[in-house]
């Protein structure tokens, strides 16, 4: 069986985001001040879960679906797009 890939993430300066990433609850929330790494942490979480997903036996593709919600849509579109681009190499 192939090894499940992982990401090398360092959230040493954001212990709340680190706890969020290690929480296995089905539904979670993350709050904090502007610039605390919430959007980046959520982008990293999506990427982590996607690479940990087992490949489909049919075609070897890892299928995943996620929802990332932010309070203000216009700000979320801008911030989340930038954070996703930084989190996904």
N, C-alpha and C positions, 0 to 999 in steps of 0.2 A: 504494500500500500504506500502511496506517495505521501510525503510529509506535507502537512498543511502550512502554507506560507504565512509569515507574520511581518509586521512592520517594526522598525526600530524607532520608537517615539520617545521623546524626552519632554515631560511636562513637570520637571523639577521645580520650576517657578510658579506652577499653577496646581497646587495640591487638590483643589476642588475638581478641576477638569480631570486630573489623574484618577480620582475616586469615581467620577462619572464614567470614565472609560472602563473601569474594572467592575462596575455594578452590572449584574446580570438580570435586573428587573426588565420585564417586558416593555413597560412604559416608564420613561424617565424624563426629568426636566433639569435644565441647567440655567441658573440665574447668576448675574454678577455685573459689575460696573463695565462701562465702555472700555474696550481694550484689554479685557481680562482673558481673552482666548476662547470665549464661548463658541463662536462660529467656527474657528479653526478646530477646536476640540470636536465639534459635531461632524465636521468634514473628515477628520481623522477617524472618528468612530464609524462612519459610513464605509470608509476605505478598509478599516480593520475587519469589519463584518463581511465585506465583499470578498476579501482575500481568504478569509477563513471558511467561506461557504464551500461545501464539497462540490466538485465538478459534476455536471450531469453525466450519467453513464451513456446517454444517447449521443452527445456531441462534445463532451468535455468542457463545456462553457459553464462558468459560475453565474447562475441567475440570482439576482437580488433586487429587492424593492425597498425603498425607504421613504420616510416623510420627515422633512426638516422644516419646522414651523417657526417663524419669527413674528413679533408683534407688528412691525411696520413693514408692509410689503415692499415699498420702494427702497427702503434702506436694506432690507433683507436681500433683495435681488442683487444689489451692488456688492454688499459685503460677502454674501454666501458664494457668489461666483468667483470673487477674488480668492477667498479662503479655500474653495474647492481646487482652484488652479494651483495654489501653493501646496496643498496637502497631497495632491495626486501628481506624482512626477511624470 
